[in-house]
Amino acid sequence: MKIAVSACLLGAKVRFDAGHKHDHFITDELGEFAEFVSFCPEHLAYGTPRPSIRLVKNEETLQVHSNKNGNDLTEALIQKSAEELSHLEEEPLCGIIFKSKSPSCGLKSAKIYLENGFCEGKEDGVFASMCRERYPLLPMEEEGRLEDPWLRENFVMQVFAYDRFEKLKAAIPTLNDLVQFHTAHKFLLQAKDEQLYRELGNIVANRSGLSFEALLGQYELGFKTAISRKSSIKHTRNVLDHLAGFFKKELTKSEKKSLHDQISDYANKIIPLIVPLSTIQLYARKYDTKYLLEQTFLEPYPKTLALRSNVKSGK
Ligand code: SF4
């Protein structure tokens, strides 16, 4: 799995002051499972070290100005950003992680200044904006937002789901493969967006007799949109209740009560999601409930990332 990452987050000394912003979650934890493709448009455009830059709104256009002397440096950054984008286009990416607040890499966090020096709000940096336009469905986040356990869990889940879909597509699937893929993602999709989950089910049922190519295209759009939605405790709780219902004949009254208590404690942010999920997984194994064991919702990414062990990963 390949993820593009701002080079300074990987520890490269490419910032304007020749420093870096090494992010250990990215390199040490995600790096166990992903290969990184680094980019740094400013290093290409101006070299390192370099004067810092800012984005300045000039009538309706955005310009890049040097903080040192106010020179207009727009053209070089646009040109080198386009080159970096072509470099990314050669890679089968499953996500991009940007450095926050940067005039090049910030995702809605790059400050925009007026000519009089006042700050007028925040926007995408020059390179981030090009990436967003080129890859509207690709998972994208900033390292700053990934410090929030809820956003981190959602992003990692999205990246791994995106990767599974890309692998399915690369394997030249049949309709049957797509149905199986959809079935395995049932509860993950429901936790994201119930309506899109149903729409995807209708696409797979193909009542309008589309060609498989057209159908796969429609499914891809819906699937990638659904996995970009953030999970909520409310939706996740509904899914957990549904999963618990699979064992209503097998469990004793007190086992049912314990499981429902765990689900309530999760919904009340007393215990993390991993607790009721582990119990459900245990029962699924004990009673050989294959349908559940095949659900990606139970293990949407490698468990060693342990993101569902944090009570704050639910909102
Ligand atoms: S934020 Fe982007 S442009 Fe700035 S140093 Fe990091 S990678 Fe380079």
Residues whose N, C-alpha, C, O or C-beta is under 5 A from the ligand:
A	BS01	SF4	S6 A7 C8 V14 R15 F39 C40 P41 E42 K99 S102 S104 C105
